[in-house]
Amino acid sequence: MTYFSELGRSWRPLLAATIGMASGMSIVGTITSTIAPTLVADTGWSKSQFALVGSLSLLMSFVFPFVGRLADTLGVRWTALIGQVTLPLVYLAYSLMGGELWVYVVIFAVQSILCVTTTSTVYTRAAVQHVVHARGLALAIVASGPAIAGIFIAPILNAYVEANGWRASYHAVALFTAAAGLLTFLLLPSDKRGPAAPVAPKRRAREDYPLIFRSRAFWILLVAMLLCNLPQTIVLVQLKMLLLANGITGEGASVMLSAVSVGMLAGRFVTGVALDRFDAVLTSFFGLALPCVGLFLLASSLDAPTIITIAVFCLGFAFGAEGDIIAFLVARHFGVGVYSSTLGLLTAAMSFSTASGALLLSLTLARTGGYDLYLVIVGIAVLLGAASILLLGRGRAPDPLSAALEEGVPRPGVVGTGQA
């Protein structure tokens, strides 16, 4: 089977997962970042207060491991349905709220808990279990959904917000999300098996998790994700306000938000193909380290529109690359059977890091009134996190514990992955 024919054979789950990613929690950042300036101005909330709300994404840190385990046991289709039903209702609730910050916080908390079933922890499993040889490209296709949607949503929604306000915008987003969620559910295969996992014995959590936690690769990836995701609140929520603070006009900011989406799309596909063709560790290092360029440029005195566009493109490219990198490395080191369980743990760390970054941003904004200090701190953290990936070792095979997980074979002195 050729590289591309494998993708053609699996078009249905890949298309479904791509649509799901394009309309799920992964696009919430673009939607929130576009609506936020109008919402904050209308309600009178301060920028530091709104930034602090982002720290509530810490709730997702506790949910992701359960969602990952659910995907490994129930499959993608039924796990994703939870968020597909809830997310349109959440957008509707946003549109109906008054100006009280606590109401927004409650809705945001519900969204953070129930809608994470529409994230890459669930949807990328469709790519991993159906594609083997072109897995990097398959993951790029699925993960490109938010970037493709963002290219169109950012300018269209920005114009709609300015013309109709944030309430009507949330109404429109709710309708879009409901329609896309229904299409995703209908397209997803009903079973949770695939060519990459022809035999999937029932697994016990008490047997799988000890192996995961004893894996050297798991702890390396954990450290990398904790450090590399500190600046994600900028991309997810604060980017438009950061651009406005750098003297960019509202119209110019909407164009640059599209540049982020273009960068994300380029990052997905360039990194996905590179992971299939070149050394995965070096590819991962360069992909994860790229945000440093954008962060340090934004913190500098170079405020020309071209420079800022390059900076936000780098952020978008790296944000897109990261999704491919973590999914590919998890599949490589832990196999299909516990893919979502492992990815759920690492995504929890990513969510914790993003929430911590939001808290750090709130503190630095309150103390300095600007973004520069925050950008420098998280830029250094990202560089350290990317460097830690090199500890996986170039060309090294997965460590014995990770190999045991992938093969489902107990190793001497180690709890196995037996059947229930």
C-alpha positions in Angstrom: 0.0 0.0 0.0 1.4 3.4 -1.0 1.8 6.4 1.3 -1.3 8.2 -0.1 -3.5 5.2 -0.8 -3.6 4.5 2.9 -5.0 7.9 3.4 -7.6 7.4 0.7 -8.8 4.2 2.2 -9.3 5.9 5.5 -11.0 9.1 4.1 -14.2 8.8 6.2 -12.7 8.7 9.7 -10.1 11.4 8.7 -12.8 13.7 7.3 -15.0 13.2 10.3 -12.2 13.9 12.8 -11.1 17.0 10.8 -14.6 18.4 10.9 -14.9 17.6 14.6 -11.6 19.4 15.4 -12.7 22.4 13.2 -15.8 22.8 15.2 -14.9 21.6 18.7 -12.9 23.0 21.6 -9.8 23.5 19.4 -11.5 26.4 17.7 -12.7 28.0 20.9 -9.5 30.0 21.2 -10.0 31.7 17.8 -13.7 32.4 18.6 -13.0 33.8 22.1 -10.0 35.9 20.9 -12.2 37.4 18.2 -15.2 38.2 20.4 -13.2 39.1 23.6 -12.4 42.7 22.9 -16.0 43.6 22.3 -17.3 41.5 25.2 -14.7 43.0 27.6 -15.5 46.6 26.5 -19.2 46.1 26.8 -19.1 44.4 30.2 -16.4 46.7 31.7 -14.2 43.8 32.8 -10.5 44.6 33.1 -7.9 42.8 30.9 -6.3 41.3 34.0 -9.7 39.9 35.2 -10.4 38.4 31.8 -6.9 36.9 31.7 -7.5 35.4 35.1 -10.6 33.6 33.8 -8.3 31.7 31.5 -6.7 30.0 34.5 -9.9 28.1 34.9 -8.8 25.9 32.1 -7.0 24.2 34.9 -10.2 22.3 35.3 -9.4 20.5 32.0 -6.3 19.2 33.6 -8.4 16.9 35.8 -10.8 15.9 33.0 -8.4 15.0 30.2 -7.2 11.7 31.7 -10.8 10.5 32.1 -11.6 11.6 28.6 -8.6 9.8 27.2 -9.5 6.6 29.0 -13.1 6.9 27.8 -11.9 7.2 24.2 -9.8 4.0 24.6 -12.8 2.1 26.0 -15.9 3.6 24.2 -14.3 4.8 21.0 -14.1 8.1 19.3 -17.7 8.4 18.1 -19.5 8.1 21.5 -16.9 9.9 23.5 -17.0 12.9 21.1 -20.8 13.0 21.2 -20.7 14.4 24.8 -19.0 17.6 23.7 -20.9 17.8 20.3 -24.1 18.2 22.2 -22.8 20.4 25.0 -20.7 23.0 23.1 -23.6 24.6 21.1 -25.5 24.9 24.4 -22.5 26.6 26.0 -22.3 29.2 23.2 -26.1 29.8 23.6 -25.6 30.3 27.3 -22.8 32.9 26.6 -25.2 34.8 24.4 -27.9 35.0 27.1 -25.7 36.1 30.0 -25.6 39.6 31.5 -22.5 41.5 32.4 -21.7 39.6 35.5 -18.2 38.0 35.4 -19.2 35.2 37.7 -21.8 34.0 35.1 -19.2 33.9 32.4 -16.9 32.0 34.8 -19.6 29.3 35.5 -20.3 28.8 31.8 -16.6 28.7 31.1 -16.1 26.0 33.8 -18.9 23.9 32.3 -17.3 24.2 28.8 -13.9 23.3 30.3 -15.3 20.1 31.9 -17.7 18.7 29.3 -16.5 19.9 25.9 -12.9 18.5 26.1 -14.3 15.4 24.4 -14.1 17.3 21.2 -10.3 17.8 21.4 -7.3 16.1 19.8 -7.1 13.6 22.7 -10.2 12.0 21.2 -10.2 12.9 17.5 -6.6 12.1 16.7 -7.3 8.5 17.8 -9.3 8.1 14.6 -6.1 8.8 12.6 -3.8 6.7 14.8 -6.0 3.6 14.7 -6.7 3.8 10.9 -3.3 4.9 9.5 0.2 3.5 10.1 2.7 4.4 7.4 1.4 7.9 6.7 0.5 8.6 10.3 2.3 11.9 10.5 0.4 13.3 7.5 -2.9 11.7 8.8 -2.5 13.5 12.1 -1.7 16.7 10.2 -4.9 16.4 8.3 -7.0 15.9 11.4 -5.2 18.6 13.3 -5.6 21.0 10.4 -9.3 21.4 11.1 -9.0 24.3 13.5 -6.5 26.1 11.3 -8.6 25.8 8.2 -11.7 26.9 10.1 -9.7 29.8 11.7 -8.6 31.1 8.3 -12.3 31.8 7.5 -13.8 32.2 10.9 -11.4 35.0 12.2 -12.2 37.6 9.6 -15.8 36.7 9.1 -16.6 36.5 12.8 -14.6 39.7 13.4 -16.7 41.6 10.9 -19.9 40.0 12.3 -19.0 41.0 15.9 -18.3 44.6 14.9 -21.6 44.8 13.0 -23.9 42.8 15.3 -22.3 42.6 18.7 -21.1 39.6 20.8 -24.5 38.2 21.6 -25.5 37.7 18.0 -22.1 36.3 17.3 -22.5 33.6 19.9 -25.8 32.7 18.4 -24.2 32.2 15.0 -21.3 30.2 16.5 -23.8 27.9 18.3 -25.6 27.1 15.0 -22.4 26.4 13.2 -21.1 24.1 16.0 -24.4 22.2 16.2 -24.5 21.5 12.4 -20.8 20.5 12.3 -21.1 18.3 15.3 -24.0 16.4 13.7 -22.1 15.8 10.5 -19.1 14.6 12.5 -21.2 12.1 14.4 -22.7 10.7 11.2 -19.4 10.3 9.4 -17.4 8.7 12.3 -17.3 4.9 12.0 -19.4 3.2 14.7 -16.6 0.8 15.9 -13.5 1.8 17.7 -11.1 -0.6 15.9 -9.0 0.0 12.9 -6.3 -1.5 10.7 -3.6 -0.2 13.1 -5.3 -2.0 16.0 -6.8 -5.2 14.6 -6.8 -6.9 18.0 -7.9 -4.7 21.0 -8.3 -6.8 24.1 -10.1 -5.2 27.0 -7.6 -3.4 29.1 -7.4 -2.7 32.8 -6.4 0.8 34.1 -4.6 -0.6 37.1 -2.3 -2.5 34.7 -1.8 0.2 32.0 -1.1 3.2 34.1 1.8 1.8 36.1 3.5 1.0 32.8 2.9 4.5 31.5 4.3 6.1 34.6 7.4 3.9 34.5 8.2 4.9 31.0 11.1 7.3 30.5 9.5 8.7 27.4 6.4 9.7 29.4 8.3 11.9 31.8 10.4 13.6 29.1 7.2 14.4 27.1 5.5 15.6 30.4 8.3 18.1 31.1 8.3 19.4 27.5 4.6 20.0 27.5 4.6 21.7 30.8 7.2 24.2 29.6 6.1 24.6 26.0 2.5 25.4 26.7 2.9 28.4 29.1 2.3 30.9 26.3 -0.7 29.2 24.8 -3.1 31.6 26.5 -1.7 34.3 24.2 -2.7 32.3 21.1 -6.0 31.0 22.5 -7.5 34.1 24.1 -5.3 37.2 24.3 -3.8 37.6 20.9 -6.1 40.3 19.5 -5.7 42.4 22.6 -1.9 41.9 22.5 -1.9 43.1 18.8 -4.0 46.1 19.7 -1.6 46.9 22.5 1.2 46.9 19.9 -0.6 49.6 17.9 -2.3 47.3 15.3 -5.8 48.4 14.2 -8.8 46.2 14.7 -8.9 45.4 11.0 -5.2 44.7 10.9 -5.5 42.5 13.9 -8.2 40.4 12.2 -5.8 39.9 9.2 -3.0 38.8 11.6 -5.4 36.4 13.4 -5.8 34.8 10.0 -2.0 34.7 9.7 -2.0 32.7 12.9 -4.4 30.2 11.3 -2.3 30.0 8.1 0.8 29.4 10.3 -1.1 26.7 12.1 -2.0 25.0 8.9 1.5 25.2 7.5 2.8 23.9 10.9 0.5 20.9 10.8 1.4 19.7 7.3 5.1 20.6 7.2 5.7 18.9 10.6 3.4 16.0 9.8 5.3 15.1 6.6 8.7 15.8 8.3 7.8 13.4 11.1 7.1 10.6 8.6 10.3 11.4 6.5 13.0 12.7 8.9 14.3 12.2 12.4 11.3 12.6 14.7 13.2 14.0 17.7 15.0 16.7 15.7 11.8 17.6 13.9 10.1 17.9 17.3 12.8 20.1 18.7 12.7 22.6 15.9 8.9 22.6 15.8 8.5 23.2 19.6 11.3 25.8 19.7 9.9 28.0 17.0 7.5 30.0 19.3 10.6 31.6 20.9 11.1 33.7 17.7 7.5 35.0 17.8 7.5 35.6 21.5 10.8 37.5 21.6 9.8 39.6 18.5 6.6 40.6 20.2 8.5 41.5 23.4 11.0 43.7 21.4 10.6 47.3 20.2 10.2 46.1 16.6 6.5 47.0 16.1 6.4 47.2 12.3 3.3 45.3 10.9 5.6 43.0 8.9 7.6 42.0 12.0 4.5 41.4 14.0 2.9 39.4 11.3 6.1 37.2 11.2 5.9 36.8 14.9 2.3 35.7 15.0 2.9 33.4 12.1 5.7 31.7 14.1 3.3 31.3 17.0 0.7 29.8 14.8 3.2 27.5 13.0 4.5 26.1 16.3 1.0 25.8 17.7 0.1 23.7 14.7 3.3 21.7 14.9 2.9 20.8 18.5 -0.4 18.9 17.9 1.3 16.7 15.4 4.4 16.2 17.5 2.8 15.1 20.7 0.3 12.8 19.0 3.0 11.2 16.8 5.4 10.7 19.7 2.7 9.2 21.9 1.7 6.8 19.1 5.3 5.9 18.5 6.2 5.2 22.1 3.0 3.9 23.5 1.1 2.3 20.6 -2.7 2.3 19.9 -4.1 0.4 22.8 -3.4 3.1 25.4 -3.0 6.0 23.0 -5.7 8.2 24.3 -5.0 7.3 27.9 -1.4 8.4 27.6 -2.3 11.5 25.5 -5.0 12.4 28.0 -2.4 12.5 30.8 -0.1 14.7 28.7 -2.9 16.9 27.5 -3.8 17.4 31.2 -0.3 18.7 31.7 -0.7 20.9 28.7 -3.9 22.3 30.1 -2.3 22.8 33.5 0.5 24.7 31.8 -1.9 26.9 29.8 -3.8 27.7 32.9 -0.6 28.5 34.8 0.4 30.7 31.9 -2.9 32.6 32.1 -2.3 33.1 35.8 1.2 34.4 35.2 -0.1 36.7 32.5 -2.7 38.1 34.9 -0.1 38.8 37.5 2.4 40.4 35.1 -0.4 42.5 33.5 -1.5 43.7 36.9 2.1 44.5 37.9 3.5 46.1 34.7 0.4 46.9 32.6 2.0 45.3 29.6 2.9 42.0 28.0 6.7 42.3 27.6 7.8 40.6 30.8 5.4 37.7 30.3 6.6 37.2 26.7 10.3 37.0 27.8 9.6 34.6 30.7 7.5 32.1 28.6 9.9 32.4 25.7 12.8 31.1 27.8 10.5 28.4 29.2 9.6 27.2 25.7 13.2 27.0 24.6 14.0 24.8 27.7 11.0 22.6 27.0 11.9 22.1 23.4 15.5 21.2 24.4 14.2 18.5 26.8 12.8 16.6 23.8 16.4 15.9 22.7 16.6 13.6 25.7 14.5 11.0 23.8 17.7 10.4 21.8 18.0 10.6 18.0 17.0 7.4 16.3 16.5 5.5 19.5 13.9 2.9 19.8 11.1 3.2 22.4 12.3 2.3 25.9 11.4 -1.3 27.1 8.5 -0.2 29.2 7.0 1.8 26.2 7.5 -1.2 24.0 5.7 -3.4 26.5 2.7 -1.1 26.3 2.6 -1.1 22.5 3.0 -4.9 22.3 0.6 -5.6 25.2 3.2 -8.0 26.6 4.1 -8.1 30.3 7.8 -7.6 31.1 9.5 -9.3 34.0 9.0 -7.4 37.2 6.5 -5.1 35.5 2.7 -5.1 35.7 1.5 -6.3 32.3 -1.4 -5.3 30.1 -3.4 -8.4 30.4 -7.0 -8.9 29.5 -9.9 -8.4 31.8 
